[in-house]
Amino acid sequence: MLTFLGFAMVITFMYLIMTKRLSALIALILVPILFAVFGGFAPKIGPMMLEGITKLAPTGVMLMFAILYFALMIDSGLFDPAVRKILKLVKGDPLKISVGTAVLALVVSLDGDGATTYMICVAAMLPLYSRIGMSPRIMAGLIILAGGVMNMTPWGGPTARAASALHVDPSDIFVPMIPAMLAGCVAILAIAWFYGKRERARLGELHLLGDEIDHSEISVSQYPDARRPKLIWFNGALTLVLMIALIAGLLPLPVLFMVAFSIAMIVNYPCLQQQKDRVAAHAGSVLAVVGLIFAAGIFTGILSGTGMVDAMSKSLLAVIPPALGPYLAVITALVSMPFTFFMSNDAFYYGVLPVLAEAASHYGITAAEMARASIVGQPVHLLSPLVPSTYLLVALAGIEFGDHQRFTLKWAILVCLVIMVAALLLGTFPLFSTL
């Protein structure tokens, strides 16, 4: 009975959000409540939901202040000099333009917001591509590949979903994955170099005049009044210290981002009204993400509290050949590519991953290892027709969605495989369990 209820609940949830009958936020709240009541758990659903929400509270706090912190750094103009330097260096060389596009996208996508990354990168690079005659498909492909890798940061979305679904600290997922992510970045730069060399051979090098493109006023910030160019060294040092503290694990992630955000806000915007304006400017992004995390607390709380996830995992174990059980981490990494392409991140991380992780636990594979494996497929996920921001990218670049998919998909799979191999070599998650 519990197995049937659990799978029916997951399938119903996935159907409703994939067919757009309900938003993920509403489905995460209502679907598990209805199934818990139907299963006779009505008297106990309150404590179950509260326990789930309580477990996810640190993740929600971390996401809230991480999004606000990076939004503040972009608003203040911290990344403006890097963007201008990249644009100045690339000039008319297709190879430099291609590599510069990848570097720019990797820098800008640090905030985890795909739509913002696409608007900034396309606005900065498309004029150069048009002037040189390079294909905008290359630009769009490199930008989305960079976004896929940087989307693995705890504030990007998938890591937070995996952490909340499996009740793992986001830093336990992200920090060990950093070397593998760097391998993915190197793969993207290699792809950029490959296309740059090819375009250079096709087009040659065009020597643009210095005054053809004015870089002096280019800014990543969408709010000119919020820029603080005189504080760039302070903001850079603060961000560097934050990253070092994050990797070293000096304090829990939520606390680190709360402290860093508070310091950045006071120094950059000492006026109370300015502080309110900055928070208000990004309140929509924060609410959308944090609301989803707390809604997921109800889903995972009921899934665990009713015993559904245990029953589902036992059923899954019964159909998985014993020889494949120890390889569940690698299997999860591989299936994360097609699964997150054909279904939303919410459906995969809240519906499929908990069942896989519970099954893997019987073979000695930890929840953290399964969570790391589950985010490997993100570069492929962003090419899914279910990702709204990708439509923005192709519209800005002036290319067809299908052309973009055909051009980029093979490279996205390659980047995912590079990340997976690097993670396996570094022991981030196991090739097989010896238990």
C-alpha positions as CSV (number, residue, x, y, z in Angstrom):
1,M,0.0,0.0,0.0
2,L,2.7,2.5,1.0
3,T,4.7,1.6,-2.2
4,F,1.7,2.3,-4.4
5,L,0.9,5.5,-2.5
6,G,4.5,6.7,-2.8
7,F,4.9,6.0,-6.6
8,A,1.4,7.4,-7.2
9,M,2.2,10.6,-5.3
10,V,5.5,11.1,-7.2
11,I,3.9,10.4,-10.6
12,T,1.0,12.7,-9.8
13,F,3.4,15.4,-8.8
14,M,5.6,15.0,-11.9
15,Y,2.5,14.9,-14.2
16,L,1.0,18.1,-12.7
17,I,4.2,20.2,-13.0
18,M,5.3,18.8,-16.3
19,T,1.9,19.4,-17.9
20,K,1.8,22.8,-16.2
21,R,-1.5,22.0,-14.4
22,L,0.1,23.3,-11.2
23,S,3.3,25.2,-10.4
24,A,6.0,23.3,-8.6
25,L,5.4,25.5,-5.5
26,I,1.7,24.5,-5.2
27,A,2.2,20.9,-6.2
28,L,4.9,20.4,-3.6
29,I,2.4,21.5,-0.9
30,L,-0.9,20.1,-1.9
31,V,-0.1,16.7,-3.6
32,P,1.6,15.1,-0.5
33,I,-1.1,16.4,1.8
34,L,-3.8,14.8,-0.3
35,F,-2.0,11.5,-0.5
36,A,-1.2,11.5,3.2
37,V,-4.9,12.1,4.0
38,F,-5.9,9.4,1.6
39,G,-3.4,7.0,3.2
40,G,-4.9,7.5,6.6
41,F,-2.1,9.7,8.0
42,A,-4.2,12.8,8.6
43,P,-3.6,12.9,12.4
44,K,0.2,12.9,11.9
45,I,0.7,15.1,8.8
46,G,1.2,18.3,10.9
47,P,4.3,17.1,12.7
48,M,5.6,15.4,9.5
49,M,5.4,18.7,7.6
50,L,6.9,20.7,10.3
51,E,9.8,18.4,10.7
52,G,10.4,18.6,6.9
53,I,10.3,22.4,6.9
54,T,12.6,22.5,10.0
55,K,15.2,20.4,8.3
56,L,15.2,22.6,5.2
57,A,15.3,25.9,7.1
58,P,19.1,26.3,6.9
59,T,19.1,25.6,3.2
60,G,16.3,28.2,2.7
61,V,18.3,30.8,4.7
62,M,21.5,30.1,2.8
63,L,19.8,30.5,-0.6
64,M,18.1,33.8,0.5
65,F,21.3,35.5,1.5
66,A,23.5,34.0,-1.2
67,I,21.2,35.3,-3.9
68,L,21.0,38.7,-2.2
69,Y,24.8,38.8,-1.7
70,F,25.7,38.1,-5.4
71,A,22.9,40.4,-6.6
72,L,24.5,43.1,-4.4
73,M,27.9,42.4,-5.9
74,I,26.6,42.7,-9.4
75,D,24.6,45.8,-8.6
76,S,27.7,47.5,-7.1
77,G,29.7,46.7,-10.2
78,L,32.2,44.2,-8.8
79,F,32.4,42.3,-12.1
80,D,32.4,45.3,-14.4
81,P,36.2,45.6,-14.8
82,A,36.5,41.9,-15.6
83,V,33.8,42.2,-18.2
84,R,35.4,45.3,-19.8
85,K,38.9,43.7,-19.7
86,I,37.6,40.6,-21.5
87,L,35.8,42.7,-24.2
88,K,38.9,44.8,-24.7
89,L,41.2,41.8,-25.0
90,V,39.2,39.9,-27.5
91,K,39.1,42.7,-30.1
92,G,38.7,41.2,-33.6
93,D,40.2,37.8,-33.1
94,P,37.6,35.0,-33.4
95,L,39.7,32.8,-31.1
96,K,39.9,35.4,-28.4
97,I,36.2,36.2,-28.8
98,S,35.2,32.6,-28.4
99,V,37.3,32.0,-25.3
100,G,36.3,35.4,-24.0
101,T,32.7,34.5,-24.3
102,A,33.2,31.4,-22.2
103,V,35.2,33.2,-19.5
104,L,32.6,36.0,-19.4
105,A,29.8,33.6,-19.0
106,L,31.6,31.7,-16.3
107,V,32.1,34.9,-14.3
108,V,28.7,36.4,-14.8
109,S,26.8,33.1,-14.1
110,L,28.4,32.9,-10.6
111,D,25.2,34.5,-9.3
112,G,23.2,31.4,-10.4
113,D,20.6,33.4,-12.3
114,G,20.4,32.1,-15.9
115,A,18.2,34.9,-17.3
116,T,20.5,37.6,-15.9
117,T,23.6,35.8,-17.3
118,Y,22.0,35.5,-20.8
119,M,21.0,39.2,-21.0
120,I,24.4,40.4,-19.9
121,C,26.5,38.1,-22.0
122,V,24.5,38.4,-25.2
123,A,24.4,42.2,-24.9
124,A,28.2,42.3,-24.4
125,M,29.2,39.8,-27.0
126,L,26.6,39.7,-29.8
127,P,27.8,43.0,-31.4
128,L,31.3,41.5,-31.7
129,Y,29.9,38.3,-33.2
130,S,27.9,40.3,-35.7
131,R,30.7,42.6,-36.6
132,I,33.2,39.7,-37.2
133,G,30.7,37.4,-38.8
134,M,30.9,34.6,-36.3
135,S,27.9,32.3,-35.8
136,P,25.8,33.3,-32.8
137,R,25.2,29.6,-32.2
138,I,28.7,29.4,-30.8
139,M,28.1,32.3,-28.5
140,A,24.8,30.8,-27.2
141,G,26.3,27.3,-26.8
142,L,29.3,28.5,-24.8
143,I,27.1,30.7,-22.6
144,I,24.6,27.9,-21.7
145,L,27.4,25.4,-21.1
146,A,29.0,27.8,-18.6
147,G,25.7,28.4,-17.0
148,G,25.2,24.6,-16.7
149,V,28.4,24.2,-14.8
150,M,28.0,27.2,-12.5
151,N,24.4,26.2,-11.9
152,M,25.9,23.5,-9.5
153,T,26.7,26.2,-6.9
154,P,24.5,25.9,-3.8
155,W,22.6,29.1,-4.7
156,G,22.1,27.9,-8.3
157,G,19.2,25.6,-7.6
158,P,20.0,21.9,-8.3
159,T,22.4,21.6,-5.4
160,A,19.9,23.2,-3.1
161,R,17.2,20.8,-4.4
162,A,19.4,17.8,-3.9
163,A,20.3,18.9,-0.4
164,S,16.7,19.6,0.6
165,A,15.5,16.3,-0.9
166,L,18.1,14.2,0.9
167,H,18.5,16.4,4.0
168,V,22.2,17.0,3.3
169,D,24.2,20.1,4.0
170,P,24.7,22.0,0.7
171,S,28.4,22.5,1.5
172,D,28.8,18.7,1.8
173,I,27.7,18.5,-1.9
174,F,29.3,21.6,-3.4
175,V,32.7,21.8,-1.8
176,P,33.9,18.3,-2.9
177,M,32.4,19.0,-6.4
178,I,34.5,22.1,-6.9
179,P,37.5,20.3,-8.6
180,A,35.1,18.4,-10.9
181,M,33.4,21.7,-11.7
182,L,36.8,23.2,-12.6
183,A,37.4,20.2,-14.9
184,G,34.1,21.1,-16.6
185,C,35.2,24.7,-16.9
186,V,38.4,23.6,-18.6
187,A,36.4,21.4,-21.0
188,I,34.3,24.5,-21.9
189,L,37.4,26.6,-22.5
190,A,38.7,23.8,-24.7
191,I,35.5,23.8,-26.7
192,A,35.7,27.6,-27.0
193,W,39.3,27.3,-28.2
194,F,38.3,24.6,-30.8
195,Y,35.5,26.8,-32.3
196,G,37.7,29.9,-32.1
197,K,40.4,28.2,-34.1
198,R,37.9,27.0,-36.7
199,E,36.3,30.5,-37.0
200,R,39.7,32.1,-37.2
201,A,40.6,29.8,-40.1
202,R,37.3,30.6,-41.8
203,L,37.1,34.4,-41.2
204,G,40.7,35.5,-40.4
205,E,41.4,38.2,-37.8
206,L,39.7,41.5,-38.2
207,H,41.5,44.5,-36.6
208,L,38.8,46.6,-35.0
209,L,39.5,50.2,-34.4
210,G,39.7,51.2,-30.8
211,D,36.8,53.6,-31.0
212,E,34.4,51.2,-32.8
213,I,33.2,49.7,-29.5
214,D,33.2,51.8,-26.4
215,H,33.9,49.6,-23.4
216,S,34.0,52.3,-20.8
217,E,30.3,52.4,-20.0
218,I,29.7,48.6,-20.2
219,S,28.3,47.4,-16.9
220,V,27.0,44.1,-15.6
221,S,24.7,46.0,-13.2
222,Q,21.2,46.7,-14.3
223,Y,20.9,49.6,-11.8
224,P,23.4,52.4,-12.7
225,D,22.6,54.3,-9.4
226,A,23.6,51.3,-7.4
227,R,27.1,51.0,-8.8
228,R,30.0,51.6,-6.3
229,P,33.2,51.7,-8.4
230,K,35.2,53.1,-5.5
231,L,34.4,50.1,-3.3
232,I,35.4,47.5,-5.9
233,W,38.6,46.4,-4.0
234,F,36.7,46.1,-0.7
235,N,33.9,44.0,-2.4
236,G,36.5,41.9,-4.2
237,A,38.3,41.2,-0.9
238,L,35.1,40.4,0.9
239,T,34.0,38.0,-1.8
240,L,37.4,36.3,-1.8
241,V,37.3,35.9,2.0
242,L,33.7,34.5,1.7
243,M,34.8,31.9,-0.8
244,I,37.8,30.9,1.3
245,A,35.7,30.6,4.4
246,L,33.1,28.6,2.4
247,I,35.6,26.1,1.1
248,A,37.3,25.8,4.5
249,G,34.0,25.4,6.3
250,L,34.8,28.0,9.0
251,L,31.1,28.5,9.6
252,P,27.9,27.0,8.3
253,L,26.9,28.3,4.8
254,P,23.8,30.2,6.0
255,V,25.8,32.1,8.6
256,L,28.6,32.9,6.2
257,F,26.2,34.5,3.6
258,M,24.2,36.3,6.3
259,V,27.4,37.9,7.7
260,A,28.9,38.7,4.3
261,F,25.6,40.2,3.0
262,S,25.2,42.4,6.1
263,I,28.8,43.7,5.8
264,A,28.4,44.4,2.1
265,M,25.1,46.1,2.5
266,I,26.3,48.4,5.3
267,V,29.5,49.4,3.5
268,N,28.0,49.8,0.0
269,Y,24.6,51.3,0.9
270,P,24.8,52.9,4.3
271,C,21.5,54.7,3.7
272,L,18.5,52.8,5.0
273,Q,16.4,53.6,2.0
274,Q,19.1,52.4,-0.3
275,Q,19.2,49.1,1.6
276,K,15.4,48.7,1.2
277,D,15.7,49.4,-2.5
278,R,18.4,46.8,-3.1
279,V,16.4,44.1,-1.2
280,A,13.2,45.1,-3.0
281,A,15.0,44.9,-6.4
282,H,15.7,41.2,-5.9
283,A,12.9,40.1,-3.7
284,G,11.1,38.4,-6.5
285,S,14.1,36.1,-7.3
286,V,14.6,35.3,-3.6
287,L,10.9,34.6,-2.9
288,A,10.6,32.2,-5.9
289,V,13.6,30.1,-4.8
290,V,13.1,30.1,-1.0
291,G,9.4,29.5,-1.3
292,L,10.1,26.4,-3.3
293,I,12.6,25.1,-0.7
294,F,10.1,25.4,2.1
295,A,7.4,23.8,0.0
296,A,9.7,20.9,-0.6
297,G,10.0,20.5,3.1
298,I,6.3,19.4,3.2
299,F,6.8,17.0,0.3
300,T,9.9,15.3,1.7
301,G,8.6,15.4,5.3
302,I,5.4,13.5,4.3
303,L,7.4,11.2,1.9
304,S,9.7,10.2,4.8
305,G,7.3,10.4,7.7
306,T,4.7,8.1,6.2
307,G,7.4,5.5,5.3
308,M,6.6,5.8,1.6
309,V,10.2,6.4,0.6
310,D,11.4,3.3,2.5
311,A,8.7,1.2,0.8
312,M,9.5,2.6,-2.6
313,S,13.2,2.0,-2.2
314,K,12.6,-1.7,-1.2
315,S,10.5,-2.1,-4.4
316,L,13.3,-0.5,-6.4
317,L,15.9,-2.8,-4.8
318,A,13.8,-5.7,-5.8
319,V,13.9,-4.9,-9.5
320,I,17.5,-3.6,-9.6
321,P,19.9,-6.5,-10.5
322,P,22.2,-7.1,-7.5
323,A,25.2,-6.6,-9.8
324,L,24.1,-3.0,-10.5
325,G,23.4,-1.9,-7.0
326,P,26.9,-0.9,-6.1
327,Y,27.1,1.3,-9.2
328,L,24.0,3.4,-8.3
329,A,26.1,6.6,-7.9
330,V,27.4,6.4,-11.4
331,I,24.0,5.3,-12.7
332,T,22.5,8.3,-11.1
333,A,25.1,10.6,-12.6
334,L,24.4,9.1,-16.1
335,V,20.6,9.2,-15.8
336,S,20.6,12.7,-14.5
337,M,21.3,13.9,-18.1
338,P,18.2,12.4,-19.8
339,F,16.0,12.6,-16.6
340,T,16.6,16.3,-16.1
341,F,16.2,16.9,-19.8
342,F,12.8,15.3,-20.1
343,M,11.5,16.4,-16.7
344,S,12.0,19.4,-14.5
345,N,14.6,19.7,-11.8
346,D,11.8,19.6,-9.2
347,A,10.4,16.4,-10.6
348,F,13.8,14.7,-10.6
349,Y,15.3,15.9,-7.3
350,Y,12.1,15.7,-5.2
351,G,10.5,12.7,-7.0
352,V,13.2,10.4,-8.3
353,L,16.4,11.1,-6.3
354,P,15.1,10.3,-2.8
355,V,14.1,6.8,-4.0
356,L,17.5,6.2,-5.7
357,A,19.3,7.5,-2.7
358,E,17.4,5.3,-0.3
359,A,18.1,2.3,-2.5
360,A,21.8,3.2,-2.7
361,S,22.1,3.5,1.1
362,H,21.6,-0.3,1.3
363,Y,24.9,-0.6,-0.7
364,G,26.8,1.8,1.5
365,I,26.6,4.8,-0.8
366,T,25.9,7.9,1.3
367,A,23.2,10.5,0.6
368,A,25.9,13.2,0.0
369,E,27.6,11.0,-2.6
370,M,24.3,10.5,-4.4
371,A,23.5,14.2,-4.2
372,R,26.8,15.0,-5.9
373,A,26.2,12.5,-8.6
374,S,22.7,13.8,-9.2
375,I,23.9,17.3,-10.2
376,V,26.3,16.1,-12.9
377,G,23.7,16.4,-15.7
378,Q,23.0,20.1,-15.3
379,P,24.7,21.2,-18.6
380,V,22.3,19.0,-20.5
381,H,19.3,20.0,-18.3
382,L,19.6,23.6,-19.4
383,L,19.0,22.6,-23.1
384,S,15.6,21.1,-22.1
385,P,12.5,22.7,-23.6
386,L,11.2,22.8,-20.0
387,V,13.7,25.5,-19.0
388,P,12.1,28.9,-19.6
389,S,15.3,30.9,-19.5
390,T,16.7,29.0,-22.5
391,Y,14.0,30.5,-24.6
392,L,15.3,33.9,-23.6
393,L,18.8,33.0,-24.6
394,V,17.8,31.9,-28.1
395,A,15.6,34.9,-28.6
396,L,18.3,37.3,-27.6
397,A,20.8,35.5,-29.8
398,G,18.4,35.4,-32.8
399,I,18.6,31.6,-33.4
400,E,16.2,28.8,-33.5
401,F,15.7,26.6,-30.3
402,G,16.1,23.4,-32.3
403,D,19.3,24.7,-33.9
404,H,20.6,25.6,-30.5
405,Q,19.9,22.1,-29.1
406,R,21.5,20.3,-32.1
407,F,24.6,22.5,-31.9
408,T,25.1,22.3,-28.1
409,L,23.8,19.0,-26.9
410,K,26.8,16.9,-27.9
411,W,29.1,19.4,-26.1
412,A,26.8,19.4,-23.0
413,I,27.0,15.6,-22.8
414,L,30.8,15.8,-23.2
415,V,31.1,18.4,-20.3
416,C,28.9,16.2,-18.1
417,L,31.1,13.2,-18.8
418,V,34.2,15.2,-18.0
419,I,32.7,16.3,-14.7
420,M,31.7,12.7,-13.9
421,V,35.1,11.2,-14.7
422,A,36.9,13.9,-12.7
423,A,34.6,13.3,-9.8
424,L,35.2,9.6,-10.0
425,L,39.0,10.0,-10.2
426,L,38.9,12.3,-7.2
427,G,36.6,10.1,-5.2
428,T,33.8,12.7,-5.0
429,F,31.4,9.8,-5.4
430,P,32.3,6.1,-5.9
431,L,32.4,4.1,-9.1
432,F,31.1,1.2,-7.1
433,S,30.5,0.4,-3.5
434,T,32.6,-2.3,-1.8
435,L,30.1,-2.9,1.0
